[in-house]
Amino acid sequence: MINDILVEVCCGGINDCLTALKCGCDRIELNSALEMGGLTPSLSVLKKVKTMTDVPICCMVRPRGYGFCYTDEEYEIMKQDARLLMDNGADGIVFGFLHEDGTVNVERTREFVSLIKPRQAVFHKAFDSCTDMDIAIVQLIECGVDRILTSGGASYPDIDRGFERLRRYNVEYGDRITILPGGGVRRHNVVDILKETGCRQIHMTAKELLLDPSTMHTDDNPDVKNYSYVAVSEKNLTEIMNEIRKAELN
């Protein structure tokens, strides 16, 4: 850890994992399709990375983008994905279940936690879409969730607007569930996030957009953003870690 802070890096594939490991991350959240907020990753990537490091790898289980209310068929696939990922070395599973009205689907959450334990059960930023986060956090604790990834309800990238809630949750519930700030972590705000919230872990992609021009030749007026994908930036991640290293956090 750097300055007693655990750094988790959100990775979308093998190249992101290599970058995160090179920069000295403490934990990887492994996904695919970061452009969609992160979907279930490839087993092959997980297996490959597990041969390269002992750093814990928690895997996203999310079958599609746009929402967290799943059909029965999607839910069954998610359970099977979780089993397969753990069978292949995942140290934890990242997930989130809501009802259409923005409340936690307690039944599915409890069942998923039971499936995951004793590995890490992590509720992702679906938490920030809850209509009543104060009720939701108590429900997640009662379900046995180990950690919540959250911006304190703030919309990306304005995580500073969630500082008060993040600090309150960390003080009130930090002995029962880990509060993991994430969503808009940058070089200029990482120290403020840690100081203002009191959290000792942080989650980031430290992202950049990389261009894949292979299909641009069919477009008469190409917009580069339409041909780019989200990746972990070695430069950005190194700069953020250096800010943590220099900070006076105690």
C-alpha positions in Angstrom: 0.0 0.0 0.0 1.0 3.6 -0.6 0.9 5.8 2.6 -1.3 3.2 4.2 -3.9 3.6 1.4 -5.2 0.6 -0.5 -5.4 1.4 -4.2 -7.9 -0.5 -6.4 -7.7 -0.1 -10.1 -10.6 -0.8 -12.4 -9.4 -2.7 -15.4 -11.1 -3.5 -18.7 -8.7 -6.1 -20.1 -5.3 -7.6 -20.1 -3.4 -4.4 -21.0 -5.1 -2.5 -18.3 -4.2 -5.1 -15.8 -0.5 -5.0 -16.9 -0.5 -1.2 -16.5 -2.1 -1.4 -13.0 0.3 -4.0 -11.8 3.3 -2.1 -13.2 2.1 1.0 -11.2 1.9 -1.1 -8.0 -1.9 -1.4 -7.4 -3.1 -3.3 -4.4 -6.2 -4.8 -5.9 -7.8 -5.1 -9.4 -11.5 -4.8 -10.2 -11.6 -6.8 -13.5 -14.3 -5.9 -16.0 -14.8 -5.7 -19.7 -16.4 -2.8 -21.7 -15.5 0.0 -19.4 -17.3 2.3 -21.9 -20.5 0.8 -20.5 -19.6 1.1 -16.9 -18.0 -2.3 -16.8 -19.4 -5.7 -17.7 -18.5 -9.3 -16.8 -14.9 -10.0 -17.9 -13.4 -12.8 -19.9 -12.3 -15.9 -18.1 -9.2 -16.1 -20.2 -8.1 -12.6 -18.9 -8.7 -13.6 -15.3 -6.8 -16.9 -15.7 -3.9 -15.1 -17.4 -3.6 -12.3 -14.8 -3.8 -14.9 -12.0 -0.6 -16.4 -13.3 1.1 -13.1 -13.1 0.3 -11.7 -9.7 -0.9 -12.5 -6.2 -2.7 -9.1 -6.1 -6.4 -9.8 -5.3 -8.7 -9.7 -8.3 -12.4 -9.0 -7.8 -14.5 -9.6 -10.9 -17.5 -7.7 -12.1 -20.7 -9.7 -12.7 -22.9 -7.6 -14.9 -24.5 -9.0 -18.1 -25.4 -5.7 -19.7 -25.3 -1.9 -19.3 -28.0 0.5 -18.4 -29.6 -0.5 -15.1 -29.5 -3.1 -12.4 -32.9 -4.7 -12.6 -32.4 -8.0 -14.3 -34.7 -10.7 -15.7 -34.8 -14.1 -14.1 -32.8 -15.5 -17.0 -30.1 -12.8 -16.7 -30.0 -13.5 -12.9 -29.4 -17.2 -13.5 -26.6 -16.4 -15.9 -25.1 -14.0 -13.4 -25.0 -16.7 -10.7 -23.3 -19.1 -13.2 -20.8 -16.4 -14.2 -19.9 -15.8 -10.5 -19.3 -19.5 -10.0 -17.1 -19.8 -13.0 -15.1 -16.7 -12.1 -14.5 -18.0 -8.6 -13.7 -21.5 -9.9 -10.9 -19.8 -11.9 -9.4 -17.7 -9.1 -11.5 -14.6 -8.6 -10.9 -13.3 -5.1 -14.3 -11.6 -5.0 -17.4 -10.7 -7.0 -18.7 -7.2 -7.7 -22.4 -6.9 -8.3 -25.6 -4.9 -7.7 -29.3 -5.7 -7.7 -32.0 -3.1 -7.6 -35.8 -3.1 -8.1 -37.3 -0.9 -10.7 -38.2 1.7 -8.0 -34.5 2.1 -7.1 -34.6 0.0 -3.9 -32.1 -2.8 -3.1 -33.3 -6.2 -4.2 -32.6 -7.7 -0.8 -33.5 -11.3 -1.8 -31.1 -11.5 -4.7 -28.4 -9.6 -2.8 -28.6 -12.0 0.1 -28.5 -15.0 -2.2 -25.5 -13.7 -4.2 -23.6 -13.0 -1.0 -24.2 -16.5 0.2 -22.9 -17.8 -3.2 -19.8 -15.6 -3.0 -18.7 -16.1 0.7 -16.1 -16.6 2.0 -14.7 -14.5 -0.8 -15.3 -10.7 -1.0 -18.9 -9.6 -1.8 -18.8 -6.1 -3.3 -21.9 -4.0 -4.1 -21.0 -1.7 -6.9 -22.2 1.8 -7.8 -25.7 0.6 -8.3 -25.8 1.9 -4.7 -25.6 5.4 -5.9 -28.8 4.9 -7.8 -30.8 3.9 -4.7 -33.7 6.2 -3.9 -32.8 6.1 -0.2 -29.1 5.3 0.4 -29.5 5.5 4.2 -31.9 2.6 4.1 -29.9 0.8 1.4 -26.6 0.7 3.3 -28.3 -0.9 6.4 -29.8 -3.5 4.1 -26.5 -4.3 2.5 -24.8 -4.7 5.9 -27.6 -7.0 7.0 -27.1 -9.0 3.7 -23.4 -9.5 4.6 -21.9 -7.3 1.8 -18.2 -6.6 2.6 -17.7 -3.4 0.6 -19.6 -0.7 -1.2 -18.2 1.2 -4.2 -19.7 4.6 -4.1 -19.3 8.3 -4.9 -21.7 9.1 -2.1 -24.5 9.6 -4.5 -22.7 12.3 -6.5 -23.0 12.2 -10.3 -19.8 11.5 -12.2 -17.3 13.2 -12.1 -18.4 15.4 -9.2 -17.4 13.1 -6.4 -16.7 16.1 -4.2 -20.4 16.6 -3.8 -20.6 13.2 -2.1 -17.9 13.9 0.5 -20.3 14.5 3.4 -22.2 11.3 2.8 -19.0 9.3 2.3 -17.6 10.6 5.5 -20.8 9.9 7.5 -21.1 6.4 6.2 -17.4 5.7 7.0 -17.8 7.0 10.5 -21.2 5.3 11.2 -20.8 2.0 9.4 -17.0 1.6 8.7 -16.6 -1.1 11.3 -19.3 -3.2 9.6 -18.7 -2.5 5.9 -15.9 -0.9 3.9 -16.7 2.3 2.1 -14.7 2.5 -1.1 -14.8 5.9 -2.8 -14.8 5.9 -6.6 -16.2 7.7 -9.6 -14.2 10.8 -10.8 -10.9 10.2 -8.9 -8.3 12.4 -10.4 -4.8 13.7 -9.5 -6.2 17.0 -8.4 -8.8 15.6 -6.0 -7.5 12.2 -4.7 -6.0 13.7 -1.5 -9.1 15.7 -0.8 -11.2 12.6 -1.2 -9.1 10.7 1.3 -8.8 13.6 3.8 -12.4 14.6 3.7 -13.9 11.1 3.9 -11.4 9.4 6.2 -11.5 6.3 3.9 -8.4 4.2 3.6 -9.1 2.6 0.3 -9.8 4.2 -3.1 -11.0 3.0 -6.5 -10.0 4.5 -9.9 -9.5 3.8 -13.5 -7.1 6.8 -14.1 -8.5 6.5 -17.6 -7.5 7.8 -20.9 -9.1 7.3 -24.4 -7.1 5.2 -26.8 -7.8 5.4 -30.5 -8.4 2.3 -32.6 -8.5 3.7 -36.2 -9.1 0.4 -38.0 -12.7 1.3 -39.0 -12.3 5.1 -39.4 -11.6 4.8 -43.1 -15.3 4.1 -43.8 -16.3 7.5 -42.2 -16.1 10.7 -44.3 -16.2 12.9 -41.2 -14.9 10.8 -38.3 -15.2 11.9 -34.7 -12.2 10.4 -32.9 -14.2 9.8 -29.8 -16.4 7.3 -31.7 -13.4 5.2 -32.5 -11.8 5.3 -29.0 -12.0 3.1 -26.0 -11.4 3.6 -22.3 -8.1 2.3 -20.9 -6.0 2.7 -17.7 -3.4 5.4 -18.3 0.0 4.7 -16.8 0.7 8.4 -16.7 -2.5 9.3 -14.9 -2.3 6.4 -12.5 1.4 7.1 -11.6 0.5 10.8 -11.0 -2.4 9.9 -8.7 -0.3 7.4 -6.8 2.4 10.0 -6.4 -0.1 12.4 -4.9 -1.2 9.8 -2.4 2.5 9.1 -1.6 3.2 12.8 -0.8 0.0 13.5 1.2 -0.1 13.9 4.9 -3.1 11.7 5.8 -2.6 10.8 9.4 
